[in-house]
Amino acid sequence: KRIEEGDLGHRVSSLAKEETADLADAFNRMAQTISTTVENLSGERDTLSAILDTMGDGVITLDAEGTITLFNQTARDLFNASSVEAIGMRLPEVIRDFEIIQLAATSSDSGTIIQSEVEVPEVRRFLSVIATPLGPDGERGVLLTIHDLTNIRQMETTRKEFVSNVSHELRSPIASIKAMA
């Protein structure tokens, strides 16, 4: 009963012989195996949690009903949301962008990985979103991986403006030299 209630450190003792002692030994081995497995899984969960919270990309997982089951720190920052509030809510309640919601739904329905670049005016960001179905045909939900492209887009715009300005500034003196020649 104690093992059943979760006390995996408890060991069964038997004063009887043979079959009862064998049964007690089997229970003790089973409790040890379960205890080791639980410790390993706890360690892996802690490692995975640390990795997800320090990633540069946002990670959101949805179950088969579209309820958020994981919402890492980067996703929280990208969408100005609280992960504590987000977990257990439906995606449209947290992210008010039709393209991202549609991307998750399409990936879940089709069972295929879909990637798209999305502009989210609400938070003034350009995002690359990859929707990956979990399980065959998305039956266990969807994983959304979100990469912020805002700085890259700003650098591209700055570069284009610079090249345009330089080419304009070079044309005027060249035109004058050409006219004088």
Protein Blocks (a to p, Z undefined) as FASTA:
>chain_A
ZZmnopambccddfbehjlmmmmmmmmmmmmmmmmmmmmmmmmmmmmmmmmmmpcbdcdd
ddfkopafbdcfklmmmnopafklmnopafklmmccfklmmmmmmmmmnopacddddddf
knopadddddddedehhlnoccdddddfklmmmmmmmmmmmmmmmmmmmmmmmmmmmmmZ
Z
